[in-house]
Amino acid sequence: MDRMRQIEQRWLKPHVPPLRVGSTVDVHVRIVEEVIEAEAAGAKKQAGKGKKSAEKRERIQIFSGVVIADKHESVRRTVTVRRIVQGEGVERIFPVHSPVIAKIDVKKQGEVRRAKLYYLRDLAGRKARLTEKRSAKEFQDLVAVAPSAPPAGASPVNPHPAVSSSSAAGSPA
């Protein structure tokens, strides 16, 4: 099996971002178009008597969506990306190490508890959204911005001084 891994090693892309199920990604796909141009100016008039040449043009098309499945490993690794286009769900399966894939950008990590997110196929609108996973650093930044709790020895502050704490507890006076 080590021999097989050595052979596959040269086909692996060196810089693949850490893709996980639930990630929102932009997949940059190379599209090769073949454009046929007539060489002679009067080729249309002669109905095909002029020479025609085919020119290949390459462009990049971006497919943005959520990774709902990650399968296989090594050279055979594929990810299934789902997005909604004009109210219809569109899924594409991308071989990660294919030369057709120019690059993959991870926009954000979703917080999921499943290995496959096929249940998103049945959901629509806000129900199909995933919550964003926050790193420990982001969480610390949020805690630092939020108002801190009073110190342990201090008495709690009553926002309504006219109301006593015994009546606020729910006991009638």
PyRosetta script that sets phi, psi and omega in degrees:
from pyrosetta import init, pose_from_sequence

init()
pose = pose_from_sequence("MDRMRQIEQRWLKPHVPPLRVGSTVDVHVRIVEEVIEAEAAGAKKQAGKGKKSAEKRERIQIFSGVVIADKHESVRRTVTVRRIVQGEGVERIFPVHSPVIAKIDVKKQGEVRRAKLYYLRDLAGRKARLTEKRSAKEFQDLVAVAPSAPPAGASPVNPHPAVSSSSAAGSPA")
pose.set_psi(1, -29.9)
pose.set_omega(1, 178.1)
pose.set_phi(2, -64.2)
pose.set_psi(2, -34.1)
pose.set_omega(2, 178.8)
pose.set_phi(3, -62.8)
pose.set_psi(3, -41.3)
pose.set_omega(3, 179.5)
pose.set_phi(4, -64.9)
pose.set_psi(4, -41.9)
pose.set_omega(4, 178.4)
pose.set_phi(5, -63.4)
pose.set_psi(5, -36.9)
pose.set_omega(5, 178.8)
pose.set_phi(6, -65.0)
pose.set_psi(6, -40.2)
pose.set_omega(6, 179.4)
pose.set_phi(7, -66.6)
pose.set_psi(7, -42.2)
pose.set_omega(7, -178.3)
pose.set_phi(8, -70.8)
pose.set_psi(8, -24.1)
pose.set_omega(8, -173.8)
pose.set_phi(9, -57.6)
pose.set_psi(9, -37.0)
pose.set_omega(9, -177.2)
pose.set_phi(10, -72.9)
pose.set_psi(10, -16.4)
pose.set_omega(10, 179.7)
pose.set_phi(11, -93.0)
pose.set_psi(11, -8.0)
pose.set_omega(11, -179.8)
pose.set_phi(12, -74.8)
pose.set_psi(12, 142.1)
pose.set_omega(12, 174.7)
pose.set_phi(13, -76.6)
pose.set_psi(13, 139.1)
pose.set_omega(13, -176.1)
pose.set_phi(14, -72.3)
pose.set_psi(14, -31.8)
pose.set_omega(14, -174.0)
pose.set_phi(15, -122.3)
pose.set_psi(15, 87.5)
pose.set_omega(15, 175.3)
pose.set_phi(16, -109.5)
pose.set_psi(16, 124.9)
pose.set_omega(16, -178.9)
pose.set_phi(17, -66.5)
pose.set_psi(17, 159.3)
pose.set_omega(17, 179.3)
pose.set_phi(18, -70.8)
pose.set_psi(18, 97.3)
pose.set_omega(18, -179.7)
pose.set_phi(19, -88.2)
pose.set_psi(19, 133.5)
pose.set_omega(19, 176.4)
pose.set_phi(20, -134.1)
pose.set_psi(20, 157.6)
pose.set_omega(20, 176.0)
pose.set_phi(21, -65.0)
pose.set_psi(21, 132.8)
pose.set_omega(21, -177.8)
pose.set_phi(22, 100.1)
pose.set_psi(22, -9.3)
pose.set_omega(22, 179.3)
pose.set_phi(23, -75.0)
pose.set_psi(23, 142.5)
pose.set_omega(23, 171.2)
pose.set_phi(24, -93.1)
pose.set_psi(24, 122.7)
pose.set_omega(24, -173.0)
pose.set_phi(25, -129.4)
pose.set_psi(25, 157.8)
pose.set_omega(25, 168.4)
pose.set_phi(26, -114.3)
pose.set_psi(26, 117.5)
pose.set_omega(26, 178.7)
pose.set_phi(27, -102.2)
pose.set_psi(27, 119.3)
pose.set_omega(27, 179.4)
pose.set_phi(28, -92.4)
pose.set_psi(28, 112.1)
pose.set_omega(28, -174.6)
pose.set_phi(29, -107.7)
pose.set_psi(29, 132.1)
pose.set_omega(29, 175.6)
pose.set_phi(30, -79.5)
pose.set_psi(30, 126.3)
pose.set_omega(30, 176.7)
pose.set_phi(31, -113.8)
pose.set_psi(31, 124.4)
pose.set_omega(31, 178.2)
pose.set_phi(32, -104.8)
pose.set_psi(32, 119.3)
pose.set_omega(32, 179.1)
pose.set_phi(33, -109.8)
pose.set_psi(33, 141.0)
pose.set_omega(33, 178.2)
pose.set_phi(34, -106.1)
pose.set_psi(34, 117.2)
pose.set_omega(34, -177.9)
pose.set_phi(35, -106.5)
pose.set_psi(35, 124.9)
pose.set_omega(35, -179.7)
pose.set_phi(36, -98.4)
pose.set_psi(36, 122.1)
pose.set_omega(36, -179.2)
pose.set_phi(37, -118.8)
pose.set_psi(37, 141.6)
pose.set_omega(37, 176.6)
pose.set_phi(38, -83.1)
pose.set_psi(38, 132.4)
pose.set_omega(38, -179.0)
pose.set_phi(39, -78.9)
pose.set_psi(39, -40.0)
pose.set_omega(39, -178.9)
pose.set_phi(40, -85.4)
pose.set_psi(40, 143.5)
pose.set_omega(40, -178.2)
pose.set_phi(41, -67.5)
pose.set_psi(41, -34.3)
pose.set_omega(41, -177.9)
pose.set_phi(42, -97.4)
pose.set_psi(42, 25.6)
pose.set_omega(42, -176.2)
pose.set_phi(43, -65.6)
pose.set_psi(43, -33.9)
pose.set_omega(43, 179.6)
pose.set_phi(44, -68.1)
pose.set_psi(44, -37.0)
pose.set_omega(44, -179.4)
pose.set_phi(45, -69.6)
pose.set_psi(45, -34.1)
pose.set_omega(45, -177.3)
pose.set_phi(46, -83.8)
pose.set_psi(46, 0.2)
pose.set_omega(46, 175.4)
pose.set_phi(47, 54.3)
pose.set_psi(47, 58.6)
pose.set_omega(47, 172.5)
pose.set_phi(48, 93.7)
pose.set_psi(48, 4.8)
pose.set_omega(48, -179.5)
pose.set_phi(49, -81.3)
pose.set_psi(49, -21.3)
pose.set_omega(49, 179.4)
pose.set_phi(50, -81.3)
pose.set_psi(50, 161.0)
pose.set_omega(50, 179.0)
pose.set_phi(51, -77.7)
pose.set_psi(51, 144.8)
pose.set_omega(51, 177.0)
pose.set_phi(52, -121.3)
pose.set_psi(52, 140.2)
pose.set_omega(52, 177.7)
pose.set_phi(53, -120.7)
pose.set_psi(53, 147.7)
pose.set_omega(53, 179.4)
pose.set_phi(54, -105.0)
pose.set_psi(54, 127.0)
pose.set_omega(54, 178.6)
pose.set_phi(55, -113.4)
pose.set_psi(55, 132.7)
pose.set_omega(55, 179.6)
pose.set_phi(56, -96.6)
pose.set_psi(56, 127.6)
pose.set_omega(56, 176.5)
pose.set_phi(57, -116.8)
pose.set_psi(57, 138.9)
pose.set_omega(57, 179.9)
pose.set_phi(58, -114.9)
pose.set_psi(58, 134.9)
pose.set_omega(58, 176.2)
pose.set_phi(59, -137.4)
pose.set_psi(59, 165.2)
pose.set_omega(59, 179.8)
pose.set_phi(60, -108.7)
pose.set_psi(60, 130.6)
pose.set_omega(60, 176.8)
pose.set_phi(61, -117.3)
pose.set_psi(61, 133.6)
pose.set_omega(61, -176.7)
pose.set_phi(62, -101.3)
pose.set_psi(62, 127.4)
pose.set_omega(62, 176.4)
pose.set_phi(63, -112.2)
pose.set_psi(63, 111.5)
pose.set_omega(63, -178.2)
pose.set_phi(64, -103.4)
pose.set_psi(64, 137.3)
pose.set_omega(64, 178.6)
pose.set_phi(65, 178.7)
pose.set_psi(65, -169.3)
pose.set_omega(65, -177.8)
pose.set_phi(66, -105.1)
pose.set_psi(66, 134.5)
pose.set_omega(66, 176.3)
pose.set_phi(67, -74.5)
pose.set_psi(67, 117.0)
pose.set_omega(67, -179.7)
pose.set_phi(68, -104.7)
pose.set_psi(68, -12.9)
pose.set_omega(68, 178.7)
pose.set_phi(69, -154.3)
pose.set_psi(69, 144.5)
pose.set_omega(69, 176.5)
pose.set_phi(70, -132.3)
pose.set_psi(70, 117.4)
pose.set_omega(70, -174.3)
pose.set_phi(71, -125.0)
pose.set_psi(71, 155.9)
pose.set_omega(71, 174.1)
pose.set_phi(72, 64.6)
pose.set_psi(72, -173.0)
pose.set_omega(72, 178.7)
pose.set_phi(73, -149.5)
pose.set_psi(73, 171.4)
pose.set_omega(73, 178.2)
pose.set_phi(74, 61.7)
pose.set_psi(74, -136.0)
pose.set_omega(74, -176.4)
pose.set_phi(75, -68.7)
pose.set_psi(75, -28.1)
pose.set_omega(75, -177.0)
pose.set_phi(76, -83.7)
pose.set_psi(76, 4.2)
pose.set_omega(76, -175.6)
pose.set_phi(77, -64.0)
pose.set_psi(77, 132.1)
pose.set_omega(77, 177.6)
pose.set_phi(78, -131.5)
pose.set_psi(78, 151.1)
pose.set_omega(78, 173.3)
pose.set_phi(79, -126.3)
pose.set_psi(79, 141.3)
pose.set_omega(79, 176.2)
pose.set_phi(80, -102.3)
pose.set_psi(80, 122.8)
pose.set_omega(80, -177.6)
pose.set_phi(81, -113.9)
pose.set_psi(81, 132.3)
pose.set_omega(81, -178.0)
pose.set_phi(82, -119.7)
pose.set_psi(82, 137.9)
pose.set_omega(82, 173.2)
pose.set_phi(83, -144.5)
pose.set_psi(83, 164.9)
pose.set_omega(83, 179.7)
pose.set_phi(84, -106.6)
pose.set_psi(84, 124.7)
pose.set_omega(84, 178.5)
pose.set_phi(85, -123.5)
pose.set_psi(85, 116.2)
pose.set_omega(85, 179.5)
pose.set_phi(86, 50.8)
pose.set_psi(86, 42.4)
pose.set_omega(86, 176.5)
pose.set_phi(87, 83.5)
pose.set_psi(87, -2.8)
pose.set_omega(87, 178.8)
pose.set_phi(88, -110.4)
pose.set_psi(88, 138.8)
pose.set_omega(88, 176.6)
pose.set_phi(89, -78.9)
pose.set_psi(89, 132.5)
pose.set_omega(89, 178.4)
pose.set_phi(90, -123.5)
pose.set_psi(90, 128.4)
pose.set_omega(90, 178.3)
pose.set_phi(91, -121.1)
pose.set_psi(91, 138.9)
pose.set_omega(91, 174.0)
pose.set_phi(92, -131.6)
pose.set_psi(92, 143.1)
pose.set_omega(92, 177.7)
pose.set_phi(93, -103.9)
pose.set_psi(93, 121.5)
pose.set_omega(93, -177.4)
pose.set_phi(94, -112.6)
pose.set_psi(94, 126.1)
pose.set_omega(94, 169.0)
pose.set_phi(95, -73.4)
pose.set_psi(95, 119.1)
pose.set_omega(95, -171.4)
pose.set_phi(96, -62.1)
pose.set_psi(96, -39.5)
pose.set_omega(96, -175.1)
pose.set_phi(97, -95.4)
pose.set_psi(97, 14.9)
pose.set_omega(97, 179.5)
pose.set_phi(98, -73.4)
pose.set_psi(98, 145.1)
pose.set_omega(98, 175.6)
pose.set_phi(99, -68.4)
pose.set_psi(99, -14.7)
pose.set_omega(99, 177.9)
pose.set_phi(100, -69.8)
pose.set_psi(100, -27.5)
pose.set_omega(100, 179.6)
pose.set_phi(101, -84.5)
pose.set_psi(101, 114.9)
pose.set_omega(101, 179.5)
pose.set_phi(102, -74.4)
pose.set_psi(102, -49.7)
pose.set_omega(102, 176.2)
pose.set_phi(103, -164.2)
pose.set_psi(103, 164.7)
pose.set_omega(103, 177.8)
pose.set_phi(104, -128.5)
pose.set_psi(104, 124.0)
pose.set_omega(104, 177.3)
pose.set_phi(105, -106.3)
pose.set_psi(105, 129.1)
pose.set_omega(105, 175.7)
pose.set_phi(106, -93.9)
pose.set_psi(106, 116.5)
pose.set_omega(106, -178.2)
pose.set_phi(107, -83.3)
pose.set_psi(107, -47.3)
pose.set_omega(107, 177.0)
pose.set_phi(108, -157.2)
pose.set_psi(108, 158.1)
pose.set_omega(108, 179.3)
pose.set_phi(109, -98.5)
pose.set_psi(109, 132.8)
pose.set_omega(109, 176.1)
pose.set_phi(110, -93.8)
pose.set_psi(110, 149.6)
pose.set_omega(110, 179.0)
pose.set_phi(111, -91.8)
pose.set_psi(111, 108.4)
pose.set_omega(111, -177.6)
pose.set_phi(112, -131.2)
pose.set_psi(112, 159.7)
pose.set_omega(112, 179.7)
pose.set_phi(113, -125.9)
pose.set_psi(113, 23.9)
pose.set_omega(113, -179.7)
pose.set_phi(114, -130.7)
pose.set_psi(114, 154.6)
pose.set_omega(114, 176.8)
pose.set_phi(115, -83.8)
pose.set_psi(115, -28.3)
pose.set_omega(115, 177.9)
pose.set_phi(116, -129.4)
pose.set_psi(116, 134.8)
pose.set_omega(116, -177.5)
pose.set_phi(117, -106.4)
pose.set_psi(117, 45.2)
pose.set_omega(117, -178.9)
pose.set_phi(118, -66.9)
pose.set_psi(118, -18.9)
pose.set_omega(118, 179.6)
pose.set_phi(119, -67.2)
pose.set_psi(119, -16.8)
pose.set_omega(119, 177.8)
pose.set_phi(120, -66.9)
pose.set_psi(120, -19.9)
pose.set_omega(120, 179.1)
pose.set_phi(121, -63.7)
pose.set_psi(121, -30.9)
pose.set_omega(121, -177.5)
pose.set_phi(122, -90.2)
pose.set_psi(122, -8.8)
pose.set_omega(122, -177.8)
pose.set_phi(123, -100.7)
pose.set_psi(123, 155.2)
pose.set_omega(123, 178.9)
pose.set_phi(124, -140.7)
pose.set_psi(124, 156.2)
pose.set_omega(124, 175.0)
pose.set_phi(125, 67.8)
pose.set_psi(125, -136.2)
pose.set_omega(125, -176.0)
pose.set_phi(126, -69.1)
pose.set_psi(126, -24.9)
pose.set_omega(126, 179.8)
pose.set_phi(127, -68.1)
pose.set_psi(127, -23.8)
pose.set_omega(127, -178.3)
pose.set_phi(128, -86.1)
pose.set_psi(128, -1.2)
pose.set_omega(128, 180.0)
pose.set_phi(129, -79.7)
pose.set_psi(129, 147.7)
pose.set_omega(129, 176.5)
pose.set_phi(130, -107.4)
pose.set_psi(130, 144.7)
pose.set_omega(130, 175.9)
pose.set_phi(131, -76.7)
pose.set_psi(131, 145.7)
pose.set_omega(131, -176.8)
pose.set_phi(132, -80.0)
pose.set_psi(132, 136.6)
pose.set_omega(132, 178.5)
pose.set_phi(133, -79.1)
pose.set_psi(133, 131.1)
pose.set_omega(133, -179.3)
pose.set_phi(134, -107.3)
pose.set_psi(134, 140.5)
pose.set_omega(134, 178.7)
pose.set_phi(135, -80.1)
pose.set_psi(135, 168.6)
pose.set_omega(135, 179.4)
pose.set_phi(136, -62.5)
pose.set_psi(136, -36.5)
pose.set_omega(136, 179.7)
pose.set_phi(137, -64.5)
pose.set_psi(137, -45.6)
pose.set_omega(137, 178.7)
pose.set_phi(138, -62.7)
pose.set_psi(138, -39.1)
pose.set_omega(138, 179.3)
pose.set_phi(139, -63.8)
pose.set_psi(139, -42.3)
pose.set_omega(139, 178.4)
pose.set_phi(140, -63.5)
pose.set_psi(140, -38.1)
pose.set_omega(140, 177.9)
pose.set_phi(141, -64.4)
pose.set_psi(141, -39.3)
pose.set_omega(141, 178.3)
pose.set_phi(142, -66.0)
pose.set_psi(142, -40.5)
pose.set_omega(142, 179.8)
pose.set_phi(143, -66.8)
pose.set_psi(143, -37.4)
pose.set_omega(143, -179.7)
pose.set_phi(144, -67.1)
pose.set_psi(144, -33.3)
pose.set_omega(144, -179.2)
pose.set_phi(145, -78.5)
pose.set_psi(145, -34.4)
pose.set_omega(145, -177.5)
pose.set_phi(146, -67.2)
pose.set_psi(146, 149.4)
pose.set_omega(146, 177.8)
pose.set_phi(147, -64.1)
pose.set_psi(147, 137.8)
pose.set_omega(147, -176.6)
pose.set_phi(148, -81.2)
pose.set_psi(148, 157.7)
pose.set_omega(148, 178.2)
pose.set_phi(149, -75.6)
pose.set_psi(149, 156.3)
pose.set_omega(149, 178.7)
pose.set_phi(150, -65.4)
pose.set_psi(150, 153.4)
pose.set_omega(150, 179.1)
pose.set_phi(151, -58.3)
pose.set_psi(151, 160.2)
pose.set_omega(151, -174.3)
pose.set_phi(152, -63.0)
pose.set_psi(152, -36.0)
pose.set_omega(152, -177.0)
pose.set_phi(153, -83.9)
pose.set_psi(153, -14.7)
pose.set_omega(153, -175.3)
pose.set_phi(154, -79.2)
pose.set_psi(154, 152.2)
pose.set_omega(154, 177.8)
pose.set_phi(155, -81.4)
pose.set_psi(155, 148.5)
pose.set_omega(155, -179.8)
pose.set_phi(156, -67.2)
pose.set_psi(156, 145.3)
pose.set_omega(156, -179.2)
pose.set_phi(157, -88.0)
pose.set_psi(157, 128.9)
pose.set_omega(157, 177.6)
pose.set_phi(158, -89.8)
pose.set_psi(158, 117.8)
pose.set_omega(158, -177.8)
pose.set_phi(159, -69.4)
pose.set_psi(159, -20.2)
pose.set_omega(159, 179.4)
pose.set_phi(160, -118.3)
pose.set_psi(160, 91.2)
pose.set_omega(160, -175.6)
pose.set_phi(161, -66.6)
pose.set_psi(161, -22.4)
pose.set_omega(161, -179.2)
pose.set_phi(162, -71.8)
pose.set_psi(162, -22.5)
pose.set_omega(162, -179.3)
pose.set_phi(163, -98.2)
pose.set_psi(163, 125.8)
pose.set_omega(163, -179.6)
pose.set_phi(164, -76.6)
pose.set_psi(164, 159.9)
pose.set_omega(164, -177.1)
pose.set_phi(165, -69.0)
pose.set_psi(165, -27.3)
pose.set_omega(165, 179.0)
pose.set_phi(166, -71.6)
pose.set_psi(166, -37.0)
pose.set_omega(166, 178.7)
pose.set_phi(167, -77.2)
pose.set_psi(167, -25.8)
pose.set_omega(167, 178.2)
pose.set_phi(168, -71.4)
pose.set_psi(168, -22.3)
pose.set_omega(168, -179.4)
pose.set_phi(169, -74.6)
pose.set_psi(169, -12.0)
pose.set_omega(169, 176.3)
pose.set_phi(170, 107.7)
pose.set_psi(170, -1.5)
pose.set_omega(170, 178.8)
pose.set_phi(171, -86.0)
pose.set_psi(171, 133.7)
pose.set_omega(171, -178.9)
pose.set_phi(172, -69.2)
pose.set_psi(172, 148.9)
pose.set_omega(172, -177.6)
pose.set_phi(173, -88.0)
pose.dump_pdb("model.pdb")
